[in-house]
Amino acid sequence: MPIKRYHKNPILTRDDVPYPVSTVHNAGVVKHDGRYIMIFRSHKKNGRSILGKAESDDGFHFTADSEPFMVPATEGIFREYEEYGVEDPRITFLDGEYLITYSAYSRHGVRIGLAKTRDFKTVERFSLITEADYRNVVIFPGKFNGLYARLDRPHSEISPWAIWISYSPDLRYWGESKLIMTPEKYHWDEMKIGPGAPPIRTNRGWLNIYHGVFPTMDGCVYRLGAALHDLEDPSKIIAIGDEWILQPEDPWEITGYVHNVVFTCGAVPEDDGSIKLYWGAADSVMCVGTAMIEDLVDHCLNNPRKG
């Protein structure tokens, strides 16, 4: 497999967080001013989720802040739609600022919130950019014909748990939506798929590391796969790797809050052509692995899914 696990996983657990939480998982990660910034999800001991922040010099050894980074809003429209928690952040750097998409849970279902920051010291909630029920929104780190683009995963009984693309002139209003990728019957991702880390630009296309779910008699298994999108028209899928690139294997990936899960919200491309890929393991701890970007592109092109 193209992903090489870090030998000292997991890299962040609840014991590393200086305030009471039950889990650390599903984190967005970027490099800011030469340091790695991780925005991670945690369950509080009442079961609801908040977002914390940790920093690292090398992308492997992280130190968590003494206070949470984002908790459910207490005023305005965000209060109503975040009352049950904020979850699963993704971070995209674009136009001089970091865009953080996150799942906002409430009695009305799950929507996607968009927040902005320039320094990870202050954060501004910008807009709720979907209705219910949506998860897994990632924004491309580039524009297309002057428009922002995102991948998302609405829940639909007609086309369940598939990946769509949408566009926006201002990050607030989104449209021109199109279904672009669906689960494959009796493949490792046959039950549902969703965007993982924000897409990474390569010279052969946009690399999309996504998650796929397979139902078994012992519950669902979450794995990671890769797809390649056209550089000029990201709604066009060039190839989807037929096989997964990462599956639950280590003890902390197989057993935890949710068994048999590897779930990514962030990957950091490096100057040497590698990436650091971060994933939540069993919805309990954070892990990291490395891969060469070209190997992941080759994975898509050399053994593509048929049809």
N, C-alpha and C positions, 0 to 999 in steps of 0.2 A: 504494500500500500504506500502511496506517496506521502502520507503524514507520518512523521517520526515523533512519537510521544516524548515529552520532557521526562527525564529519568527521576525527577524529584516531584512529580505530580502527587497530590494536588497542590496548587500554588497558593490558594487562598481558601480558608474554611471559616466557619462561624467562630472558631476559637481565636482567629486573627482579628476579629472585629471588636472594638472596645465598647460596644453597646450591645444590649441583649438582642440577638437574632437566632433563628433556628437553622437557617440555610444561607449559603452564598452561591449564586449561580447566575447563568444567562446574562453575561456582561458584555457591553460594548467597550471596545478598547481603541484608542488612537495614540499617536505621538504628538505631543504639544511641547514646543520649546525644548526638544531633545529628551523629554521624559515621557514615559508611558502612563497614560491616564486610563484607568478602568472604572467604569460606572456599572456597578453590579446590583442585581436584585437580591433581596433577602426577605424571607418570611419573618415577620414579627411573631411573638409568641401568642398572639391572638389569631394567627393564620393569615393576616393581610400583609401585602407586600409594600416595601419601600425600596428606595435606591440609595446605595452608598457609593463612596468614592475611595479608590486606592491608587497609589503612585509607585513608580518603579524606575530605576535607572537603566535596567537591562531587559525589562520585559518578562522577567522570571520571578524576581523577588519583590513582592508588593507590600506596602504598608498602608493600612486603612486609616482614613480620617477618624477623628474622635466623634464626629457627629454625622448623621445621614446627609446625603446630597440633595435628595428630593423626597418629600413625604406628600401624601394626598393633600390637595389644596383645601384651604379653610374659608375661601371667599370666592365670589364671582361664579361664572358658569362652570369653571373647572371643579369647584367644590361638589356640585351635584354629580358630575360624571367621573370623579376619582374617589368617591367615598369608600369603595372597597379595596383600593390599592392601585399602585403604579408599578409596572412590570416591564421586563425584557427590553431594555434600551438598545438602540442602534445609534451610532454616531457617524456623521458625514461632515467633512470639512469642505466648505464651499463659500466662495465670495467673502473670504476673510473671517468667517465665523463657523462655529461647530453647531450642526443641526442634530438635535437629539429627538428621535421618535421613540415613543413608549406606549405601552398598552395601558389604558385608563379603564378600570373596572368599576361598575356601579350596578344598581338594581336594574338599570336599563340595558345591560349587556356590556360589551367591551368595545371601546372606541380607541382611536389613535390620537394621542396628543403630540404636538410638536413644540419643543422648547429650544432656546438658543443660548449660547454662551460664547464668549471670546477667550475666557481665561480659566474656566472651571472653578472660579471663586464665587461668581454670581451667575444665576440662571434665570431666564425670563420665559415664562410660558407664552407661546405665540398664538397657537390656535388648536382647536380640535379639528382634525383634517379628514375624518371619516365619520359616518354614522355607525350604528351597530349593525352587524357584528363583524369586526375586522381585527386581525392581528398581523404581526410580522411585516411591518412596513419598513422598507429600506430605501433611502434616497440615493440616486446616482451622484457621484462626485463630479458632475459635469452637466452641461446643458445641451439640448438638441433643438436646433432651430429656434434658439432663444427661450426654450421652455425647460423647466425642471422636470425630472422624471423620477418615478418611484415604482418599485415592485411591492405588491401587497397580496394578502390572502384573505379575501372575504369568505365567510361560510355560506354556502348555498346548497340546498338539497338537490338542485338540478345539476350543478357542476361543483361537487363538493370539494372543498379544501384544495383549490388549484391556485396557480400564480397568475396574477393579472398585472398589467402595466397601466399607469395613468400619468398625465402631464399637467403642469400648472405654470401660469405666467408669474406667480407671486408667492408660491408656497402655501397659500391659503385656500384657493379655489382650484379644485382638481377635476379633470374630465378627460375626454378622448380615451376612455378606458377600453382595454382589450384583453381578452383571455389569451395567454401565450404559452402556458405549460400546464399539463395535467398529470395526475398520478397514472402509473402504468399498471394494468391489471396483472396480478401475480408477479410483480417485481418487488424489490425490497422497499419501494415507496408507494405501494398500491393503495394504501388507505387515505393518506393525505400528504401534501407537500407544502412547503412555505419557504420564503426567502430567509436566509440566515444572516451572514455578514453583508454589509454594503458592497456592491460590486467593485471589482478591482480592474482597472484598465490595463490591458496588455496589448502588444503590437498585433495580436491576432484576434482580439475581441474582448468584450467585458466578461470577466470571470465571475460567475455567480455560484457561491458555495451555499447550498440549500439543505434543508432537512427533509427527510422522508420517513414515513411511519408505516410499519407493517404489523398487522394484527396477528397474534398467535393465541393459542389456547391458554397461555400463561400471561396474557396481557400484551400491550403494544411495545414494539421495539423502535426507538428513534435512532436513525443513522444520518450520516452526512454524505452528500453527493455534490457533483459539480456540473455546471452547464456553461456554455459559451454563447454570448449574445453579440450581434453585429455592432461594430463600433459606431456607425452612423445612424442605424435604426435599431435601438435596443429591443424593440418588440419582435425582432427577427431572431429566432434561435438557430445558431449555426450547428451546434451539436450538444447532446447530453451524454455524459459518461454513463455507460450501461451498468457499471458496478459502483457500489458505494466506495467512498474514500476513507471512512472512519465508522466503526461500530463499537458498541459497548463491549469492553474486554477486561479492563482492570476492575478490581473489586469495588471501588468507589463509583464506577460507572454502571455496574450491574445491580448494586444494592444501594438504596438510599430512600429519599423522600418519594421519588417516583423511580421505580426500578427500570433498568435497561434503557438509559437515555444518554446520548451525547447531543448537545444542542448549542449551536453557535449563534452569537450575535455580533462577533467582531473578529477581524483579521487585520494585521498591520503589515503592509508591504515594506520590505527593507531595500536598501541601496544595492545589495549584492544579488538581487533577484529572488530572494527567499521571502516567505511570509511567516509570521507568527500567527497561528490560528488558536483562538481561545474558545473553550466550550464549557458549558455547565454539565457536570456529571451527575446523573440520577437526581437532578434538581436539588443538589446538596452541597457540592463543592465546585471550585473552578480549576480547570486544567488548561494546559497549553501544549502545542506541538509545533513543529516546523516542517516546511515543505518548500520545494522550488516551484515558483510560479509556472515555469515552462513545463514542469512535470504534470501539473494539474491541467494545463491547457492540452498537453499531449493525451492525458487521460480521457478528455472529452473527444478529441479528434481521432485518436487511434483505435478506440473501441466504442464508437457511438451507439446509442440506442437506435434501433430501427424504427422507422415510421415517424 
